[in-house]
Amino acid sequence: ETGVTQSPTHLIKTRGQQVTLRCSSQSGHNTVSWYQQALGQGPQFIFQYYREEENGRGNFPPRFSGLQFPNYSSELNVNALELDDSALYLCASSLEFRQGYEQYFGPGTRLTVT
Amino acid sequence: DAKTTQPPSMDCAEGRAANLPCNHSTISGNEYVYWYRQIHSQGPQYIIHGLKNNETNEMASLIITEDRKSSTLILPHATLRDTAVYYCIVRSNSGTYKYIFGTGTRLKVLA
């Protein structure tokens, strides 16, 4: 157990819909990163939040957006869902975003788009 | 961003040491090496990380070559529960210090 929780565990949506995934970071961690993991592949970095500000973004379109709240929990929002968005979505928290500080991952949310 | 190369799969007998290699020949400056493992599509589990010196914790040891171009993760006494995909990651030094995952090594521990 890492202390990082995610909800919901599983989700089924229809193409074109919108979805919100939630992440509660480990106590005291001010940095949250989100990753997308397609079947059979390694996780791909979506974006990172540090102290409520977006701190960097991977190669994902603007329909992927996020928020970090004052308690450092976070949301990932995906608009206009596409079939290829079906994946395991992982969030990870860390004490700081810099080198030397490891990230702790939650169990993930399995999103299926039909 | 530094890339890593790992063998796609390895087998190890239960009770023996599992040695998982990783090549990161383009690593630079103060970029750290991190190891994670993932079991049955759960969230990746942190194992260990290091910069230059060898590191050991309750889970594993990390041996980094002097030129830092490769490393080896050692699980001293592998058990069936160590069967997983193991990822070696060199963390980017720019901006977000994001993790760039490769495809990892699928370790199978045999009874």
Interface residues (C-beta under 8 A of the other chain):
Chain A: T2 V4 S33 Y35 Q37 Q41 G42 P43 Q44 F45 Q48 N55 G56 G58 L88 L90 A92 F97 R98 Q99 G100 E102 Q103 Y104 F105 G106 P107 G108 R110
Chain B: N30 E31 Y32 Y34 Y36 S41 Q42 G43 P44 Q45 Y46 H49 L51 Y87 R91 N93 G95 T96 Y97 K98 Y99 I100 F101 G102 T103 G104
